Amino acid sequence: MRRVRSIAGDSVNLLLYRELGRCDDVAEEALWRLNPTLAEQGPVLPAGIWVVLPELESRPAATTPVTAWD
């Protein structure tokens, strides 16, 4: 597991996208499970908070788009 420090103004989505290149629901859920007290910091993280990043594949699983003709 890799740990990173937040930058002033980071949100969880921004942190995930900057560090992992993705911020989908799977990545966000894994991050919350690894950092259960992170929610106490609020929606915008203060600078210098240590965050444990989940180890995920670089790309999320592809989803099949739904069209009106299906």
C-alpha positions in Angstrom: 0.0 0.0 0.0 1.2 3.4 -0.9 0.7 6.5 1.3 0.5 10.1 0.0 -0.1 13.4 1.6 -3.0 15.6 0.6 -2.5 19.1 -0.9 -4.6 22.0 0.4 -7.9 21.9 -1.5 -7.8 18.2 -2.4 -11.0 16.3 -2.5 -11.0 12.5 -2.5 -11.9 12.4 -6.2 -9.1 14.8 -7.1 -6.6 12.9 -5.0 -7.5 9.6 -6.6 -7.4 11.0 -10.1 -4.0 12.6 -9.5 -2.4 9.6 -7.9 -4.1 6.6 -9.7 -5.5 8.2 -12.9 -9.0 7.2 -12.0 -11.7 8.2 -9.6 -14.6 5.8 -10.3 -16.8 4.2 -7.7 -14.6 1.2 -7.2 -11.5 3.2 -6.5 -13.4 5.6 -4.1 -15.0 2.7 -2.2 -11.6 1.0 -1.8 -10.1 4.3 -0.5 -12.8 4.8 2.1 -12.4 1.3 3.4 -8.7 1.9 3.8 -9.1 5.3 5.4 -12.3 5.1 7.6 -11.6 8.3 9.6 -10.9 10.4 6.4 -14.6 11.5 6.3 -14.1 13.4 9.5 -11.9 15.8 7.5 -14.8 17.0 5.4 -15.3 17.2 1.7 -12.2 19.3 1.1 -9.1 17.8 2.8 -6.6 20.0 4.6 -3.0 19.9 3.5 -0.7 17.3 5.0 -3.2 14.5 5.7 -1.7 11.0 5.1 -4.0 8.9 2.9 -3.5 5.2 2.1 -4.1 4.5 -1.6 -5.7 1.3 -2.7 -3.9 -1.0 -5.1 -6.1 -1.2 -8.2 -5.7 -1.9 -11.8 -4.8 1.2 -13.8 -8.1 1.1 -15.7 -11.6 0.4 -14.4 -13.6 -2.5 -15.8 -15.3 -1.5 -19.1 -19.0 -1.2 -18.9 -21.3 -1.8 -21.8 -23.2 1.3 -22.8 -27.0 1.1 -22.9 -28.8 2.5 -25.9 -32.4 3.3 -26.5 -32.6 0.4 -29.0 -31.6 -2.4 -26.6 
